[in-house]
Amino acid sequence: MFQAIDNFIDVTLESMGLWGPVLGCFLILIESILPILPLFVFITINFLAFGKIIGFIISWFFTCLGCLISFFLFRKNVQTWLYKRLKSKGLISKKTIDLITNLKFEQLTTIIALPFTPAFLVNILAGVSQMNFKKYFFSLLIGKVFIVYFWGFIGVSLIDSIKNPIYLIRVAILLIIAYILSMLINKKFKFNE
């Protein structure tokens, strides 16, 4: 199955030429708003098409941009309406919103950096809550570095990643680095105050 996914990505890149990576960038942007698309496929396409460094920068930029668009859509346009609707259906409470609003910078960064955290859900909850934008923004910038690196690295070497448990150790190390980095940045900018 994983070999078939790997072959599909290779064939897609060859058949679409330059439009493959352009489409990949656009779909990364859309994926942050609509959770129906597989982010790792588009990041992998960018890594394969542009190389590890340029592919990383492009993927990181577009995933951050998509998350920011999603955040502002919910913060500016539907925050009050969505909160009332979720509250009336019993899906969210004031206590939950307060919990999200008061997440520490390190916690938020680590949540964003987790490979299987649904970005759209983080964006919606951050947008609906009263979370400080600077805290969200810097957590996003740091956390997405690790997500893009993880999916780019794992996507490009998908078969090897599944066979070798050392990659799981690398993921754990990346999360620890994200946490420590966010602690250091928080000491300078004091997002938790």
Buried (B, 14 or more C-beta within 10 A) or exposed (E): EEEEBBEEBEEBBEEBEEEBBEBBBEBBBBBBBEBEEBBBBBBBBBBBBBEBEEBBEBBBBBBBBBBBBBBEBBBEEBBEEBBEEBBEEEEBEEEBBEEBBEBBBBBBBBBBBBBEBEBBEBBBBBBBBEBBEEBBBBBBBBBBBBBBBBBBBBBBBBEEBEEEEEBEEBBEEBBEBBBEBBEEBBEEEEBBE
